[in-house]
């Protein structure tokens, strides 16, 4: 089995995080009384405050970096176990 490429995984998970973040922002704007998206984002993202343009872009960068970090950590762990268990 071919090992995962860390560049592809970090980019993919970073982009996934950014897309989910934008979806949460849109949901929070469309259903402000819903599942409390603003409070969740303010809790999880340091420096984020609902909702200004600067805060939106700060949150976008933070979620991309969180996703990229997850990909950077996940890829070698996956590759290690993949090599070990698929011989």
C-alpha positions as CSV (number, residue, x, y, z in Angstrom):
1,X,0.0,0.0,0.0
2,X,1.3,3.4,-0.9
3,X,2.0,5.7,2.1
4,X,0.1,9.0,2.5
5,X,1.8,12.2,1.3
6,X,2.0,14.7,4.2
7,X,1.7,17.7,1.8
8,X,-1.6,16.4,0.4
9,X,-2.9,15.5,3.8
10,X,-2.0,18.8,5.5
11,X,-3.5,20.8,2.6
12,X,-6.6,18.6,2.4
13,X,-7.4,18.8,6.2
14,X,-6.6,22.5,6.3
15,X,-9.0,23.2,3.5
16,X,-11.6,20.9,5.1
17,X,-11.3,22.9,8.3
18,X,-11.7,26.2,6.5
19,X,-14.8,24.9,4.6
20,X,-16.4,23.7,7.8
21,X,-15.6,27.1,9.4
22,X,-17.3,29.0,6.6
23,X,-20.3,26.7,6.9
24,X,-20.5,27.4,10.6
25,X,-20.4,31.2,9.9
26,X,-23.1,30.9,7.3
27,X,-25.2,28.8,9.7
28,X,-24.7,31.3,12.5
29,X,-25.9,34.1,10.2
30,X,-28.9,32.3,8.9
31,X,-30.0,30.7,12.2
32,X,-28.7,33.0,15.0
33,X,-30.9,31.2,17.6
34,X,-29.8,27.7,16.4
35,X,-27.0,25.7,18.0
36,X,-25.1,28.7,19.2
37,X,-22.4,28.8,16.5
38,X,-21.0,32.1,17.7
39,X,-20.4,30.9,21.2
40,X,-18.7,27.7,20.0
41,X,-16.4,29.6,17.6
42,X,-15.5,32.2,20.2
43,X,-14.6,29.4,22.6
44,X,-12.5,27.3,20.2
45,X,-10.7,30.0,18.2
46,X,-8.4,32.4,20.2
47,X,-9.1,36.0,19.4
48,X,-12.3,35.3,17.4
49,X,-15.2,37.6,18.2
50,X,-18.6,37.4,16.4
51,X,-18.5,38.9,13.7
52,X,-16.2,41.4,12.1
53,X,-14.3,41.1,8.9
54,X,-10.9,40.9,10.7
55,X,-12.3,38.2,13.1
56,X,-13.7,36.2,10.1
57,X,-10.3,36.1,8.5
58,X,-8.5,35.3,11.7
59,X,-10.9,32.4,12.3
60,X,-10.4,31.2,8.7
61,X,-6.6,31.2,9.1
62,X,-6.8,29.5,12.5
63,X,-9.1,26.7,11.3
64,X,-6.9,26.1,8.3
65,X,-3.9,25.8,10.5
66,X,-5.7,23.5,13.0
67,X,-6.6,21.2,10.1
68,X,-3.1,21.3,8.6
69,X,-1.6,20.5,12.0
70,X,-4.0,17.5,12.3
71,X,-2.8,16.3,8.9
72,X,0.8,16.8,9.8
73,X,0.4,14.7,12.9
74,X,-2.0,12.1,11.4
75,X,0.0,11.3,8.3
76,X,3.2,9.8,9.9
77,X,1.0,7.9,12.5
78,X,-1.1,6.4,9.7
79,X,2.0,5.6,7.6
80,X,3.6,3.9,10.6
81,X,0.7,1.6,11.3
82,X,0.1,1.0,7.6
83,X,3.6,-0.3,7.1
84,X,3.5,-2.3,10.3
85,X,0.2,-4.1,9.7
86,X,0.0,-4.5,5.9
87,X,3.1,-6.6,5.3
